[in-house]
Amino acid sequence: MEKELHDAFRKLKQRDVDTFPVKVLSVDKSAGTCKVTDDELEYTDVRLSAVIDGNDKKIYLFPKVGSSVLVSPINEDLKNLYVEAYSEIDGLDLKIEGVHFNIDKDGFLLKKENETLKKLMADLIKAIKAMKFTTNNGPTINLVNIADFIALENRFNQFLKGN
């Protein structure tokens, strides 16, 4: 009798719909969703975050179009799916209060409120390139190693994105 009761409880607990593999057809980064297919059906509005509650405090991993992901239903509802695992990602987006971190093939964005790391670095290099010093013979007029700072500025522009 105990085994029958145990089996009955296990059967009650068993999910009807499990995690399943699909191929990513498209990604909507602004909505935090993607469209996927299992080669028979297309599923739209698949969540990239299990929780979408309207706040800006979340992390998204953006799957690469054409890659495979595992999706799972929320409360066994196939119309309410989220991506659970990724084979390849195209980018990452994290927001916490006024801080925003984004990374993709174009580089990094680190932003706090209205300030970005790229803008801070550009302002620093601009200030360095405009430096003048007073010597015993009067003020200097040219930065001797300006080419070094221009090269450094170009490297930062390739590494960082944003304003």
C-alpha positions in Angstrom: 0.0 0.0 0.0 2.8 2.4 0.9 4.5 1.9 -2.5 1.2 2.6 -4.3 0.7 5.8 -2.4 4.3 6.9 -3.1 3.9 6.2 -6.8 0.6 8.1 -6.9 2.3 11.1 -5.3 5.2 10.9 -7.7 2.7 10.8 -10.6 0.9 13.8 -9.3 4.1 15.8 -9.0 5.4 14.8 -12.5 5.3 17.6 -15.0 3.3 17.1 -18.2 5.6 19.5 -20.1 9.3 19.5 -19.7 12.2 21.5 -20.9 12.9 21.0 -24.6 15.5 22.1 -27.2 14.7 24.7 -29.9 16.4 26.8 -32.5 16.5 30.7 -32.1 14.8 32.4 -35.1 14.9 36.0 -33.8 15.6 38.1 -30.7 13.8 41.3 -29.6 16.3 42.9 -27.2 14.1 45.8 -26.2 11.2 43.4 -25.2 13.6 40.8 -23.7 12.0 38.0 -25.8 12.8 35.7 -28.7 11.1 33.6 -31.3 12.1 29.9 -31.5 11.2 26.7 -33.3 11.4 23.0 -32.6 11.2 22.3 -36.4 7.4 21.7 -36.1 6.0 24.7 -34.2 7.2 28.3 -33.7 7.0 29.8 -30.3 6.9 33.6 -30.0 7.5 35.9 -27.1 9.7 33.4 -25.3 11.2 35.2 -22.3 14.9 35.8 -21.9 14.3 36.3 -18.2 12.0 34.0 -16.2 10.7 37.1 -14.4 9.4 40.1 -16.4 7.9 42.4 -13.9 8.4 45.8 -15.5 11.3 46.9 -13.4 14.8 47.8 -14.7 16.7 45.5 -12.4 17.3 42.4 -14.5 19.9 40.5 -16.5 19.4 39.3 -20.1 21.6 36.9 -22.0 20.8 37.4 -25.7 21.0 34.1 -27.6 22.7 34.1 -31.0 20.2 33.8 -33.9 20.4 30.3 -35.3 21.8 28.8 -32.0 20.1 26.2 -29.8 18.5 27.0 -26.5 16.6 25.0 -23.9 13.2 26.5 -23.1 10.9 25.6 -20.2 7.3 26.5 -19.5 6.2 28.5 -16.5 3.4 26.6 -14.7 3.4 24.0 -17.6 2.0 26.7 -19.9 3.5 26.3 -23.4 2.3 29.9 -24.1 4.5 31.1 -21.2 8.0 29.9 -22.0 11.5 31.2 -20.9 15.0 30.4 -22.1 16.7 28.2 -19.5 20.0 27.4 -21.1 22.0 28.7 -24.1 24.5 27.2 -26.5 25.7 30.5 -27.8 25.1 34.1 -26.6 25.3 37.3 -28.7 25.4 39.7 -25.8 24.6 40.4 -22.1 22.6 43.3 -20.7 22.4 44.0 -16.9 20.6 46.8 -15.2 20.6 47.6 -11.5 19.0 50.8 -10.5 20.9 53.6 -12.4 23.8 51.3 -13.5 23.8 49.7 -16.9 26.3 47.1 -18.1 26.2 45.8 -21.7 28.6 43.6 -23.6 28.5 42.3 -27.2 30.7 42.0 -30.2 31.0 45.8 -30.5 32.5 46.2 -27.0 31.5 47.1 -23.5 29.1 49.8 -22.2 29.4 50.7 -18.5 27.0 53.5 -17.6 26.0 55.0 -14.2 23.1 57.4 -14.6 24.2 59.8 -17.4 27.9 59.0 -17.2 29.7 56.3 -19.3 33.2 55.0 -18.9 33.9 55.8 -22.6 32.9 59.5 -22.1 35.0 59.7 -18.9 38.0 58.2 -20.8 37.5 60.6 -23.7 37.3 63.6 -21.4 40.5 62.5 -19.6 42.4 62.0 -22.8 41.2 65.4 -24.1 42.4 67.1 -20.9 45.8 65.4 -21.2 46.2 66.4 -24.8 45.4 70.0 -23.8 48.0 70.1 -20.9 50.4 73.0 -20.7 53.3 73.4 -18.3 55.3 76.4 -17.3 59.1 75.9 -17.6 62.0 78.2 -16.9 61.7 79.4 -20.5 58.0 80.1 -20.4 54.9 77.9 -21.1 55.1 74.9 -23.3 52.9 75.1 -26.4 52.8 71.5 -27.7 52.5 68.1 -26.1 55.5 66.3 -27.3 53.9 62.8 -27.2 50.4 63.7 -28.5 50.6 60.8 -31.0 50.7 58.4 -28.0 47.5 59.8 -26.6 45.7 59.8 -29.9 46.6 56.1 -30.3 45.4 55.4 -26.8 42.1 57.3 -27.5 41.6 55.1 -30.6 42.2 52.0 -28.6 39.6 53.0 -26.0 37.1 53.8 -28.8 37.5 50.3 -30.2 37.2 48.7 -26.8 34.3 50.7 -25.3 30.9 51.6 -26.8 28.5 54.4 -25.8 29.0 58.2 -25.5 
